[in-house]
Amino acid sequence: MAATQDLNAGRLTEDGIRYVMMRPDVLMGVAHGLSAQNAALFFKALENSAFLHSQASFSQYRAGQMSVTEDVLSGWFSIAARLGWGQWSSPQTSALSHEVVVHDSPFAAGHGPSAVPVCAAIAGVLKAMMLVARSAVVEVREVACAAQGSPSCRFNVTPAKPQDSDRSSR
């Protein structure tokens, strides 16, 4: 997998999927112009959009692999790093319940200091990864955020409760 730039068209793609390079403070600055309540809605909408739209990327990545191994999430974590989403790791990527640590999240860096976790896009992408890799509907909760002063962002990934899986399939 390698990114391809078409300078004539002004297009950046990787495996036929279009990307855009944008400063993280431009995206995350949206939250600064909103009330706390509307910022919470923005973060939820960002998480939902990341979940919905990243599924296509992971399905394409999976189709390009001969078989899905336990290492598939580690491989996708390296893609996240190449795309500028920070350095992702998990001591255990084979179970449905585990923790994912993200060092140098562009969302935390782009937002700056915050009273609440701001890496909703990563949560949405983690949900999509688990759905495509394991056909598992999961709940992802950011339990520590660099924007809140933590040295890294940490996410708990757990199987979704039945009402959560009903809601995420709509």
Beta strands, then each sheet from edge to edge (+ up, - down):
strand 1: 3-6
strand 2: 11-14
strand 3: 17-19
strand 4: 87-89
strand 5: 98-103
strand 6: 138-144
strand 7: 153-159
sheet 1: 1+ 2- 3+
sheet 2: 4+ 5- 7+ 6-
end
